[in-house]
Amino acid sequence: MNKVAKRLLVFFIGLPIVIAIVSLDYYNHIALNIITVLASALGANEFYKMASKKCKLFPKTAIIIFTTALPFLAYNFVLLEIDLSFLTWVLLFELFSFMTVESLFSKSFEQSIEKIAITTLIIFYCGFMITFIPRLCSIKEDSTILIYLYFILVFMCDSGAWFFGILFGKSTRGVFAASPNKSIVGFIGGIVTSIACGILFKFIFPGVFYGSFWKIVIVSSTTAVAAIIGDLIESVFKRSCDVKDSGTLIPGRGGLLDCIDSLLLGAPIYYIGIHILYLTARV
């Protein structure tokens, strides 16, 4: 299957499936949250396998459990209406636990910094960052529409970047060493595509995305930039670990992290933008 066919498959099959899952809003989007927890576990497993090629780590099972606990607790906090800021305390407790184990039980310390640093990165990247999806589910009004827009902004940024990069971006490739095939024109095209989608949502749902057009432009553009950085940082992680793909879970696409890297970084930026520009103003 060539690259064009893969892209079309993701766009015409992957995106509708995601939208269908988001539409199942029972119990604060339980279907989406189950997938989010599974994605966190699988992502942590892939990251562990990549990083273990470079250095010794804490036991894999412990890291995956602690990583997955964050989105799992986030969803339960949403259901029980517990303050989601407690997730930060959970994260700190988890990191403190690994530091304590290393301090009290390790017999040699040559790789202690790497063990603690990579464990922190896995838990933060695959666990904490993804909790911003359950956080979106906590919004009392219009959560389904807001989650729709989040996924569409990220998907369309990726598709727009690919489309414009293929057509017009050959002369602007090679700027970023992390991913030499990506082009400046492609990145600009992805951001413009996301902004267009955001503006379209404002026309369709003016009651949700109220106020100045600049508000939706800011949310859309910052989310798109975060999605682009998410794609690049995943390339950095893979190059650092000397692997081509994060895994082999998805034929033709690589690992799960290869598919959700943009979503991981896009989620907190989108949530912050929506919270500041739309939700806070309602109070």
N, C-alpha and C positions, 0 to 999 in steps of 0.2 A: 504494500500500500504506500503510495507516494505521499509527500508532505501536504499537498493540496487536499487530497482525499482525507487525511487525518484531521486537518483543520476543519473541513466541512463536516466531518463526522462529529467532532466535538461541538461545533456550533449548532447543528441541526438536531442532534440527539442529546448531547450532554447538557446543554443549557435548558431545553424543555424538561428534562428529567429533574434538574435542580429546581426549576420553577414549580413543577408538580409537587415535589417534596415540601417546598416552602409553603405551598397552598394548604398542606395538611396542618392546620394551626391548632389542632387539639392539644390540650394541656401545654400551652405555651410552646407549640411546635416540637412536640416530643420526637417525631420522626427525624427532623433536622438535627436535634440534639443527640440522638442515638448515633447518627452518622458522624457528628462532630467528635464524640468521644472515641469512636472507632478510628477515625482519622488521626486523632491525637496519639493513640496507641501504636498504630501502624507507622506513623511518621517518626515517633520516638525510636521504634525498632529499626527503621531504615537509617536514621541518623547515628544510632549506636553502632550499627554495622560499619558505616563509613568511618566513623571516628576511631573505632577499635583497630583499624588498620594502622593507625599512627601511634597510639599509645594505650597503655593499660587503663581500664575504667572500672568504676564500681560495678557490681553485678547488674546485668541487663534487666532482670525481672524487677528489681527495686526501682531502677530509673523509670521504667515504663509505668509501673504502678503510681509512682509519685507524679509523673507527668500527666497521666490520664485522670488522676484525682482532681486536677484543677478544673477542666471542663465539666466533669461529672458533678462536682460540688457547685460549680457555677449554675448549672441547670437546676439543681435542687434548691439552691438559694433563691432562684427565680420563682420556683413553685411555692416555696414556703415564705416568700416575701422577706427574706433576710437581706440585710445590707450587703451589696456586692463588694463593697470596699474591704470586707473581711477576706476576700481572696488574696489580697496583698499580704495579709498576716499568714495565710496558709503557705504562700510561696516562700516567705521568709523562714517559716518553721521548717519547711522541706530542705531548704538550702543549709540552714543551721544544723539539721540532722546529719547531712552528709559531711559537713565540716567536723562535727563532733565525732562521727565514726572514724574519720581519717586521723583525727588527733589522738583518739584513745586506743585504737586497735591496729593501726597500720604499723608494720615492722620496718619498712623502709620508705623513704620520702623523696626519692629521686624524681618521681613523676606526680607528686602530690598536687602541684599547681595545675598540671594538665588535667588530672582526674577531676578536681573540683571545678575548674573553669569549664570544661566540656560538659560536665553534668549540669552545671548552672545554665549553660547555653541550651542544652536539649530540653530541660524543663521549661525554661522561659520561652524558647522558640516554638516548640511543639505543644506545650501545655498552656502557659499563661496567655500567649498571644491569641490563641484560638478561643479563649474564654470570651472574647468580645463578640462572638456570634451568639452564645447564650445571653449575653448582656443586651443585644438587640431584641431578643425575645422577651425581655423584661419590660419593654415599653408598652404601656397600657393601651395606647391608641395607635392604630395604623402600623403595628409592628410588621405585618405581612408586606405591606407596600414598601416600607423602609428596607426590609430584607431583600425584597425583589430588586430594588435599586442597587443595593450593595453588590449582589452577584452580577447583575447586568453591567455595572460600571467596570468591574474587574474583568469579566469575560470579554466585553467589547473593547476594553483597552488592549487586551492581549490580541484579539482578532484584528483591531485597527492597526496596531503596531506591525503585525505580520503583513497585512495587506499593503499598507503604504510603504513598508520597508522593501517588500518584493518589487513593487512597481517603480518606486522613485528613490530608494535608499542605497543603491549599490555604491555610490560615490562617497557616502558618509558612514560606511562601515569601518570597523577596526578602531574606533575611538576608545572603547572600553575593553581593556585587556581581559576582564572577567568573562566577556561574551563577545568575541570579535565579529561574529556574524550579525549582531544587532546593530542597527543604524540610528543616527540622530533623527533622520526623517521618520523612521518607524516609530520612535518614541513620541515625537510630536504628533504624528498621526493617531497614535493610541490615546494621547491626552485629549486631542480634539474630538475624537469619536466618543470618549466618555462624557465630555462636556455636552455634546449634542444629545446624548441619551438622558443626561440630567435635565437639560432644558425641556426635552420632550415629556419627561415625568412631571415637570412643573406645570406644563400645559394640561396634562391629563388629570393631575391631582393637585389643583391649586390650593385646596384647603389643607393639604399636608405640607407642601413645600411653599409656604406663604411668604410674602415679603419680596424684597428685591431679587432680581435675577442674579445679582452678584453672589448671593448666598448659595444658590445651587451650583454656580460656576466654581466657587471656592471648594465646596464639598466634592464635586466631581473631579476637579483638577488635582486636588491634593490626594484623593483616593487613587487616582490613576498614577500619579508619581510614586506613591507608596507601592502600588502593584508592580511597577517597573523595577523599583529598588528590590522588591521581594524576589523577582525573577533573577536579578543580577546577583544578589547575595547568596542565593542557592547555588549559582554557578561558582561563586567564590568558595563556598563550603566544599563542593565537589572537587574543584581543582586543588584545594588544600589537602584533600584526602586521596588525591590521585585516582578518582573514579569518574566514569563518563556519565552514569546515571545513578540516582539515589537508590534504585532497586529495579526489580523486574516485574513488579506486580501488575502493571498495565501494559499489555503488548503494544509495541509501537510508540509508547509514550515514556517508558521508563518506570520509575518508582512513584509512589503516591506523592512524595514531597516535590517531585518534578511537576506535578499537576496542581498542587495547592500552594506553592510558594508565594504566588501573588496574593492569594486570599489571606494568608497568614499576616502579611504586613499591611494589607489593605484594610483589614477588619478594625484594628484600633484607631487608625486615622479616620476612617469613615465614621465610627462611633463617636469619636471626639467632635468631629465637625457637625454631625447631626445634633449631638447633645448641646453644644454651645450655640449653634445658629438657629435651631428649631425648638428643641425641647425646653431649654432654660427659659426661653422667651414666653412659653406657655404658662409658666408658674406665676 
